[in-house]
Amino acid sequence: MSFDIDKYKKLEVKELGLPGAYLIKLVVNGDNRGWFKESYQQAKLEALGLPHFEVVQNNVSYNLQIGVTRGLHAEPWDKYISMVYGSVIGAWVDLRKGPSFGKVITLELNPGTAVFIPKGIANGYQTLEENSIYTYLVNDHWSPDVKYVSLNLFDPILSIDWPTPKQNAIFSKKDQLSPMFSEIEPMEF
Protein backbone atom coordinates (compact mmCIF):
# COMPACT_ATOMS: atom_id res chain seq x y z
CA MET A 1 0.00 0.00 0.00
CA SER A 2 1.42 3.34 -1.03
CA PHE A 3 0.34 5.84 1.62
CA ASP A 4 2.50 7.22 4.43
CA ILE A 5 0.59 6.93 7.72
CA ASP A 6 2.93 9.45 9.35
CA LYS A 7 1.21 12.18 7.30
CA TYR A 8 -2.16 11.45 8.95
CA LYS A 9 -1.95 12.43 12.62
CA LYS A 10 -4.50 15.26 12.82
CA LEU A 11 -8.18 15.22 11.83
CA GLU A 12 -8.86 18.04 9.36
CA VAL A 13 -11.83 19.10 7.25
CA LYS A 14 -11.46 21.54 4.38
CA GLU A 15 -13.79 22.65 1.62
CA LEU A 16 -13.14 21.46 -1.90
CA GLY A 17 -13.80 23.66 -4.91
CA LEU A 18 -17.45 22.57 -5.14
CA PRO A 19 -20.09 24.03 -2.80
CA GLY A 20 -20.87 21.61 0.02
CA ALA A 21 -18.03 19.19 -0.85
CA TYR A 22 -15.26 18.55 1.69
CA LEU A 23 -11.91 16.78 1.90
CA ILE A 24 -11.26 15.04 5.20
CA LYS A 25 -7.76 14.18 6.35
CA LEU A 26 -8.16 11.29 8.80
CA VAL A 27 -6.02 10.21 11.73
CA VAL A 28 -4.26 6.90 11.01
CA ASN A 29 -2.33 5.11 13.76
CA GLY A 30 -0.06 2.22 12.92
CA ASP A 31 2.53 -0.16 14.27
CA ASN A 32 4.10 -3.48 13.29
CA ARG A 33 0.61 -5.08 13.06
CA GLY A 34 -0.79 -2.61 10.52
CA TRP A 35 -2.93 0.48 11.05
CA PHE A 36 -6.22 1.71 12.55
CA LYS A 37 -8.38 4.68 11.67
CA GLU A 38 -11.74 6.10 12.63
CA SER A 39 -13.30 6.51 9.16
CA TYR A 40 -16.31 8.51 10.29
CA GLN A 41 -17.10 10.03 13.67
CA GLN A 42 -20.09 12.34 13.40
CA ALA A 43 -19.48 14.60 16.42
CA LYS A 44 -15.80 15.22 15.66
CA LEU A 45 -16.41 15.88 11.96
CA GLU A 46 -19.38 18.20 12.53
CA ALA A 47 -17.30 20.17 15.06
CA LEU A 48 -14.79 20.75 12.25
CA GLY A 49 -17.44 21.98 9.79
CA LEU A 50 -18.79 18.88 8.03
CA PRO A 51 -22.58 19.11 7.53
CA HIS A 52 -24.89 16.96 9.62
CA PHE A 53 -25.13 13.55 7.96
CA GLU A 54 -27.42 10.70 9.04
CA VAL A 55 -26.00 7.44 7.72
CA VAL A 56 -28.58 4.83 6.62
CA GLN A 57 -26.48 2.59 4.37
CA ASN A 58 -22.84 1.58 3.86
CA ASN A 59 -21.65 0.41 0.43
CA VAL A 60 -18.33 -1.26 -0.37
CA SER A 61 -16.74 -1.69 -3.79
CA TYR A 62 -13.88 -4.16 -4.19
CA ASN A 63 -11.72 -3.55 -7.26
CA LEU A 64 -9.41 -6.33 -8.35
CA GLN A 65 -7.16 -4.54 -10.85
CA ILE A 66 -5.44 -1.23 -11.52
CA GLY A 67 -7.50 0.84 -13.98
CA VAL A 68 -10.97 -0.18 -12.78
CA THR A 69 -13.06 2.91 -13.54
CA ARG A 70 -16.54 3.45 -12.05
CA GLY A 71 -19.08 6.27 -12.27
CA LEU A 72 -19.81 9.09 -12.92
CA HIS A 73 -23.12 8.90 -11.04
CA ALA A 74 -25.08 11.68 -9.33
CA GLU A 75 -27.65 10.16 -7.01
CA PRO A 76 -30.19 12.03 -4.87
CA TRP A 77 -28.23 11.44 -1.64
CA ASP A 78 -25.07 12.64 0.06
CA LYS A 79 -21.98 10.39 0.23
CA TYR A 80 -19.10 10.08 2.63
CA ILE A 81 -16.36 8.23 0.74
CA SER A 82 -13.19 6.62 2.09
CA MET A 83 -10.74 3.89 1.21
CA VAL A 84 -10.30 0.70 3.22
CA TYR A 85 -7.34 -0.43 1.13
CA GLY A 86 -5.48 0.89 -1.89
CA SER A 87 -5.85 4.20 -3.65
CA VAL A 88 -7.92 5.78 -6.39
CA ILE A 89 -8.17 8.96 -8.38
CA GLY A 90 -11.60 10.34 -7.50
CA ALA A 91 -13.44 12.60 -9.93
CA TRP A 92 -16.48 14.74 -9.15
CA VAL A 93 -18.59 16.79 -11.53
CA ASP A 94 -21.15 19.28 -10.24
CA LEU A 95 -24.47 18.62 -11.97
CA ARG A 96 -26.52 20.89 -9.72
CA LYS A 97 -28.20 23.94 -11.18
CA GLY A 98 -26.08 26.98 -10.39
CA PRO A 99 -22.75 28.70 -11.06
CA SER A 100 -20.64 25.59 -10.39
CA PHE A 101 -22.59 23.43 -12.90
CA GLY A 102 -20.04 21.43 -14.90
CA LYS A 103 -17.08 22.12 -12.62
CA VAL A 104 -14.77 19.10 -12.24
CA ILE A 105 -12.50 18.23 -9.32
CA THR A 106 -10.08 15.30 -9.11
CA LEU A 107 -7.84 14.11 -6.31
CA GLU A 108 -6.19 10.99 -4.98
CA LEU A 109 -7.88 9.12 -2.14
CA ASN A 110 -6.11 6.63 0.12
CA PRO A 111 -6.93 5.22 3.58
CA GLY A 112 -5.81 8.51 5.17
CA THR A 113 -8.35 10.63 3.30
CA ALA A 114 -12.10 10.82 2.81
CA VAL A 115 -14.49 13.12 0.96
CA PHE A 116 -18.02 14.30 1.60
CA ILE A 117 -19.95 14.75 -1.65
CA PRO A 118 -23.45 16.27 -1.58
CA LYS A 119 -26.30 15.03 -3.75
CA GLY A 120 -26.21 16.26 -7.32
CA ILE A 121 -22.45 15.93 -7.72
CA ALA A 122 -21.50 13.03 -9.97
CA ASN A 123 -19.02 10.68 -8.35
CA GLY A 124 -16.50 8.45 -10.12
CA TYR A 125 -13.08 6.94 -9.57
CA GLN A 126 -10.27 4.90 -11.10
CA THR A 127 -8.09 2.49 -9.13
CA LEU A 128 -4.36 3.10 -8.78
CA GLU A 129 -3.64 -0.18 -6.97
CA GLU A 130 -4.79 -3.77 -7.18
CA ASN A 131 -7.33 -4.92 -4.59
CA SER A 132 -8.50 -1.38 -3.79
CA ILE A 133 -11.50 -1.26 -1.48
CA TYR A 134 -13.69 1.85 -1.75
CA THR A 135 -16.47 2.43 0.76
CA TYR A 136 -19.15 5.05 1.02
CA LEU A 137 -21.78 5.94 3.56
CA VAL A 138 -25.05 7.40 2.28
CA ASN A 139 -28.02 9.14 3.86
CA ASP A 140 -30.75 7.45 1.82
CA HIS A 141 -31.48 3.86 0.81
CA TRP A 142 -30.67 2.53 -2.63
CA SER A 143 -33.62 1.22 -4.62
CA PRO A 144 -33.95 0.04 -8.23
CA ASP A 145 -36.52 2.83 -8.68
CA VAL A 146 -34.11 5.63 -7.74
CA LYS A 147 -33.60 8.16 -10.51
CA TYR A 148 -30.05 9.36 -10.91
CA VAL A 149 -27.92 10.96 -13.58
CA SER A 150 -24.94 9.18 -15.06
CA LEU A 151 -22.28 10.86 -17.13
CA ASN A 152 -19.71 9.47 -19.56
CA LEU A 153 -16.40 8.86 -17.75
CA PHE A 154 -14.33 9.74 -20.80
CA ASP A 155 -16.22 12.79 -22.09
CA PRO A 156 -13.55 15.08 -23.60
CA ILE A 157 -15.45 18.18 -22.44
CA LEU A 158 -14.81 17.12 -18.82
CA SER A 159 -11.08 16.59 -19.47
CA ILE A 160 -10.64 14.15 -16.58
CA ASP A 161 -7.02 13.04 -16.63
CA TRP A 162 -7.48 9.37 -15.75
CA PRO A 163 -4.09 7.69 -15.15
CA THR A 164 -5.23 4.63 -17.12
CA PRO A 165 -6.49 5.75 -20.54
CA LYS A 166 -9.86 4.59 -21.87
CA GLN A 167 -8.36 1.92 -24.14
CA ASN A 168 -6.79 0.20 -21.08
CA ALA A 169 -9.41 1.04 -18.45
CA ILE A 170 -11.85 -1.52 -17.09
CA PHE A 171 -15.43 -0.24 -16.91
CA SER A 172 -18.99 -1.50 -17.25
CA LYS A 173 -21.06 -1.51 -20.41
CA LYS A 174 -23.63 0.61 -18.53
CA ASP A 175 -21.01 3.28 -17.74
CA GLN A 176 -19.73 3.14 -21.32
CA LEU A 177 -23.22 4.04 -22.56
CA SER A 178 -23.68 7.01 -20.20
CA PRO A 179 -24.54 10.33 -21.88
CA MET A 180 -22.09 13.12 -22.59
CA PHE A 181 -22.09 16.28 -20.50
CA SER A 182 -23.69 18.26 -23.36
CA GLU A 183 -26.78 16.01 -23.00
CA ILE A 184 -27.23 16.63 -19.27
CA GLU A 185 -29.75 19.02 -17.73
CA PRO A 186 -28.81 20.62 -14.39
CA MET A 187 -30.26 18.81 -11.38
CA GLU A 188 -32.56 20.66 -9.00
CA PHE A 189 -33.34 19.67 -5.41
matplotlib code that plots the C-alpha trace (Angstrom):
import matplotlib.pyplot as plt

x = [0.0, 1.4, 0.3, 2.5, 0.6, 2.9, 1.2, -2.2, -2.0, -4.5, -8.2, -8.9, -11.8, -11.5, -13.8, -13.1, -13.8, -17.5, -20.1, -20.9, -18.0, -15.3, -11.9, -11.3, -7.8, -8.2, -6.0, -4.3, -2.3, -0.1, 2.5, 4.1, 0.6, -0.8, -2.9, -6.2, -8.4, -11.7, -13.3, -16.3, -17.1, -20.1, -19.5, -15.8, -16.4, -19.4, -17.3, -14.8, -17.4, -18.8, -22.6, -24.9, -25.1, -27.4, -26.0, -28.6, -26.5, -22.8, -21.6, -18.3, -16.7, -13.9, -11.7, -9.4, -7.2, -5.4, -7.5, -11.0, -13.1, -16.5, -19.1, -19.8, -23.1, -25.1, -27.6, -30.2, -28.2, -25.1, -22.0, -19.1, -16.4, -13.2, -10.7, -10.3, -7.3, -5.5, -5.9, -7.9, -8.2, -11.6, -13.4, -16.5, -18.6, -21.2, -24.5, -26.5, -28.2, -26.1, -22.8, -20.6, -22.6, -20.0, -17.1, -14.8, -12.5, -10.1, -7.8, -6.2, -7.9, -6.1, -6.9, -5.8, -8.4, -12.1, -14.5, -18.0, -20.0, -23.5, -26.3, -26.2, -22.4, -21.5, -19.0, -16.5, -13.1, -10.3, -8.1, -4.4, -3.6, -4.8, -7.3, -8.5, -11.5, -13.7, -16.5, -19.2, -21.8, -25.0, -28.0, -30.7, -31.5, -30.7, -33.6, -33.9, -36.5, -34.1, -33.6, -30.0, -27.9, -24.9, -22.3, -19.7, -16.4, -14.3, -16.2, -13.5, -15.5, -14.8, -11.1, -10.6, -7.0, -7.5, -4.1, -5.2, -6.5, -9.9, -8.4, -6.8, -9.4, -11.9, -15.4, -19.0, -21.1, -23.6, -21.0, -19.7, -23.2, -23.7, -24.5, -22.1, -22.1, -23.7, -26.8, -27.2, -29.7, -28.8, -30.3, -32.6, -33.3]
y = [0.0, 3.3, 5.8, 7.2, 6.9, 9.4, 12.2, 11.5, 12.4, 15.3, 15.2, 18.0, 19.1, 21.5, 22.6, 21.5, 23.7, 22.6, 24.0, 21.6, 19.2, 18.5, 16.8, 15.0, 14.2, 11.3, 10.2, 6.9, 5.1, 2.2, -0.2, -3.5, -5.1, -2.6, 0.5, 1.7, 4.7, 6.1, 6.5, 8.5, 10.0, 12.3, 14.6, 15.2, 15.9, 18.2, 20.2, 20.8, 22.0, 18.9, 19.1, 17.0, 13.5, 10.7, 7.4, 4.8, 2.6, 1.6, 0.4, -1.3, -1.7, -4.2, -3.5, -6.3, -4.5, -1.2, 0.8, -0.2, 2.9, 3.5, 6.3, 9.1, 8.9, 11.7, 10.2, 12.0, 11.4, 12.6, 10.4, 10.1, 8.2, 6.6, 3.9, 0.7, -0.4, 0.9, 4.2, 5.8, 9.0, 10.3, 12.6, 14.7, 16.8, 19.3, 18.6, 20.9, 23.9, 27.0, 28.7, 25.6, 23.4, 21.4, 22.1, 19.1, 18.2, 15.3, 14.1, 11.0, 9.1, 6.6, 5.2, 8.5, 10.6, 10.8, 13.1, 14.3, 14.8, 16.3, 15.0, 16.3, 15.9, 13.0, 10.7, 8.5, 6.9, 4.9, 2.5, 3.1, -0.2, -3.8, -4.9, -1.4, -1.3, 1.8, 2.4, 5.1, 5.9, 7.4, 9.1, 7.4, 3.9, 2.5, 1.2, 0.0, 2.8, 5.6, 8.2, 9.4, 11.0, 9.2, 10.9, 9.5, 8.9, 9.7, 12.8, 15.1, 18.2, 17.1, 16.6, 14.1, 13.0, 9.4, 7.7, 4.6, 5.7, 4.6, 1.9, 0.2, 1.0, -1.5, -0.2, -1.5, -1.5, 0.6, 3.3, 3.1, 4.0, 7.0, 10.3, 13.1, 16.3, 18.3, 16.0, 16.6, 19.0, 20.6, 18.8, 20.7, 19.7]
z = [0.0, -1.0, 1.6, 4.4, 7.7, 9.3, 7.3, 8.9, 12.6, 12.8, 11.8, 9.4, 7.3, 4.4, 1.6, -1.9, -4.9, -5.1, -2.8, 0.0, -0.8, 1.7, 1.9, 5.2, 6.4, 8.8, 11.7, 11.0, 13.8, 12.9, 14.3, 13.3, 13.1, 10.5, 11.1, 12.5, 11.7, 12.6, 9.2, 10.3, 13.7, 13.4, 16.4, 15.7, 12.0, 12.5, 15.1, 12.2, 9.8, 8.0, 7.5, 9.6, 8.0, 9.0, 7.7, 6.6, 4.4, 3.9, 0.4, -0.4, -3.8, -4.2, -7.3, -8.4, -10.9, -11.5, -14.0, -12.8, -13.5, -12.0, -12.3, -12.9, -11.0, -9.3, -7.0, -4.9, -1.6, 0.1, 0.2, 2.6, 0.7, 2.1, 1.2, 3.2, 1.1, -1.9, -3.7, -6.4, -8.4, -7.5, -9.9, -9.1, -11.5, -10.2, -12.0, -9.7, -11.2, -10.4, -11.1, -10.4, -12.9, -14.9, -12.6, -12.2, -9.3, -9.1, -6.3, -5.0, -2.1, 0.1, 3.6, 5.2, 3.3, 2.8, 1.0, 1.6, -1.6, -1.6, -3.7, -7.3, -7.7, -10.0, -8.4, -10.1, -9.6, -11.1, -9.1, -8.8, -7.0, -7.2, -4.6, -3.8, -1.5, -1.7, 0.8, 1.0, 3.6, 2.3, 3.9, 1.8, 0.8, -2.6, -4.6, -8.2, -8.7, -7.7, -10.5, -10.9, -13.6, -15.1, -17.1, -19.6, -17.8, -20.8, -22.1, -23.6, -22.4, -18.8, -19.5, -16.6, -16.6, -15.7, -15.1, -17.1, -20.5, -21.9, -24.1, -21.1, -18.5, -17.1, -16.9, -17.3, -20.4, -18.5, -17.7, -21.3, -22.6, -20.2, -21.9, -22.6, -20.5, -23.4, -23.0, -19.3, -17.7, -14.4, -11.4, -9.0, -5.4]

ax = plt.figure().add_subplot(projection="3d")
ax.plot(x, y, z, "-o")
ax.set_aspect("equal")
plt.show()
